[in-house]
């Protein structure tokens, strides 16, 4: 996992494939997992907390602190 900053532009964007990672909103802190190249962007009430926490635990050393410790709807610091 690597953090992408800014807008790489359309020509560069298509060169990236994300197998596992997260999408995070910098305004609200909400995060969404990417698993097997598929972003899982469900509303909070449809998300499975245990699955999300397992995902965070698996990748906690590779994800930004903002996701692992402060992310919404849940994080490892509050669980």
WOGIHU-V790677 format. One record per residue. N is the residue number from 1. RES is the residue in one small letter. SS is DSSP state (H for helix, E for strand, C for the rest). PHI is phi in degrees with one decimal (* if undefined). OMEGA is omega in whole degrees, -180 to 180 (999 if undefined). Layout:
<<N	RES	SS	PHI	OMEGA> <N	RES	SS	PHI	OMEGA>>
This chain:
<<1	x	C	*	175> <2	x	C	-138.8	-178> <3	x	C	-87.6	177> <4	x	C	-98.3	-179> <5	x	C	-113.2	174> <6	x	C	69.9	-179> <7	x	C	-102.5	-179> <8	x	C	-74.0	-178> <9	x	C	88.1	-175> <10	x	H	-60.8	-178> <11	x	H	-64.3	179> <12	x	H	-82.1	-175> <13	x	H	-57.2	-177> <14	x	C	-71.3	179> <15	x	C	-80.9	-176> <16	x	C	-96.9	172> <17	x	C	-120.0	-180> <18	x	C	-109.9	180> <19	x	C	-76.7	178> <20	x	C	-137.4	-179> <21	x	E	177.2	179> <22	x	E	-139.4	167> <23	x	E	-108.5	-178> <24	x	E	-133.0	175> <25	x	C	-86.2	-179> <26	x	C	-69.8	180> <27	x	C	-77.1	-175> <28	x	C	-101.0	179> <29	x	C	83.9	180> <30	x	E	-71.9	180> <31	x	E	-125.9	180> <32	x	E	-134.8	-180> <33	x	E	-75.2	170> <34	x	E	-113.8	-179> <35	x	E	-127.3	-179> <36	x	C	51.9	177> <37	x	C	70.4	-178> <38	x	E	-115.4	174> <39	x	E	-70.0	179> <40	x	C	-101.9	-173> <41	x	C	-111.1	-180> <42	x	C	-95.6	172> <43	x	C	-63.4	-176> <44	x	H	-49.5	-175> <45	x	H	-69.1	179> <46	x	H	-102.7	-180> <47	x	C	-79.3	179> <48	x	C	-103.2	-175> <49	x	H	-54.9	-177> <50	x	H	-60.7	178> <51	x	H	-64.4	179> <52	x	H	-64.5	179> <53	x	H	-67.0	175> <54	x	H	-63.3	177> <55	x	H	-61.6	180> <56	x	H	-61.2	-180> <57	x	H	-63.5	-179> <58	x	H	-62.0	-174> <59	x	H	-112.2	-173> <60	x	C	-57.2	-180> <61	x	C	-80.1	-178> <62	x	C	-110.9	-178> <63	x	C	-96.8	178> <64	x	C	-65.4	178> <65	x	H	-54.8	-180> <66	x	H	-59.6	178> <67	x	H	-86.2	-174> <68	x	H	-65.3	-173> <69	x	C	-104.0	-174> <70	x	C	-128.7	-175> <71	x	C	-64.8	177> <72	x	E	-118.1	14> <73	x	C	-83.5	176> <74	x	C	-150.0	-178> <75	x	C	-151.4	-177> <76	x	C	-78.0	-180> <77	x	C	-71.9	-177> <78	x	C	-92.5	-174> <79	x	C	-75.6	999>>
